[in-house]
Amino acid sequence: MERVHATCVAIEDSGAWHAALLRGPSGSGKSDLALRLVDAGARLVADDQTVLAAAEGRVLASPPDSIAGRMEVRGVGILEFPFLSAVPLALVCDLCDPSDVPRLPEADRVMLAGIEIPRLRVAALESSAPAKVRLGLHAALHGILGA
């Protein structure tokens, strides 16, 4: 089990919830992107800190007990949200400057809790970022990410 500095949301795909981990330094837009995804139907898993644990060949994402169901909404405060726990991790999104997002990315993976997970680079504050996370998660689940 490991605790990472990242925000995590669950997105429904093909009738099941799968997690997307949003990583980046403080102020990179993790919570903002998560809020936009949640507003469009995703579920919060964890804001700012996420617990990852390997189980049966996959990584499960959960919130630390102390912050479960809470998300910081900059300019509003810390708010309560419905949340999910122990959601299979399908995608890692590393938040970066728009100039660092490859136009046509090659397949990329990152090792978490001893398991490789598909990874995308995303410019969090672009208006299309929530759609890119949803599409990236779908592509990762169906083996077409980076193809």
Disulfide bonds with the S-S distance in Angstrom:
none
